[in-house]
């Protein structure tokens, strides 16, 4: 079989928002995603992030807990999703 390729445009130029848009538009996956990098000149000194997806057997209580925790992360960072 031939592999499936999904394509979406780069809208913001940063990894977390553009990959999140790709997952939502091309793969129809709902998730929370954040990524960040630090540079010293052209040298990447650190990089990290997270991708959180709801699994099929996730309970509503677990989902509510995760949404609350992710909301706290956004407030700590001072940015909107």
N, C-alpha and C positions, 0 to 999 in steps of 0.2 A: 504493500500500500504506500501511497505517496503521503508525506507529512503535510499537515495543515499549517498554513501560514496566516497569521492575523496581522493586520496593519492598521495603525491609527496615526494621526499626526502628532508631532511634538508641539504642545501648546504653551508650556511654561518654561521649558529648558532646565528643569530640575528633576532629578530622578524619581523622587517619591510621588510627586503629583502626576508626572507623565506616565509612569508605570501604572499607577492607580487608575488613570484614565484608560490605558490600554486594557487592563484586566476587566474593567467595567464595560467598555465598548466592544472589544474584540472577543473576549472570552466569557462575557456576561457573568463575572465572578464578583461578588460583593466582599470587600475586605477592607481592613485598615492597614495602611502602609506608611512608614516613615523611613527616611534614609538621610544620612548626613556625612560630610567629609570635611577634613581639615587639611589645609595645604600650607607648606612653608616654601614659597617660591613655586617651583614646578613639582616638588616632592609631596606626595600624599602622606601625611604623618599619621592619620587615623581615618577610619571609616566604620560605620555601623548602621544598624537599622532593625526594623522588625516588619513582619507581614503576619497579620492575624486574619484567619478565615473561619467562618462558621462551619463546623462539621455537621453531617446529617443528623447525628443523635444528640446534638447539643440541646440541653434543656432551656426553657425560657428563663429560668433563674440564672443559669450560667451566662446566657447572653446578656441579661440585664447587668450582671456584675461586670462583665467585660466592657460593655458600653460605658458604664460609670467610670471604670479605670481609664479607658481611652480618653474620655472627656476630661479627666483630671490631668492627663499628660498634655492635652491640647492647652488647657488653661495654664499649666506650668510653663509651657513654651511661649505663650502669649500670642498664638496665631490661630486663625480660623481654619477649619478643615477645607 
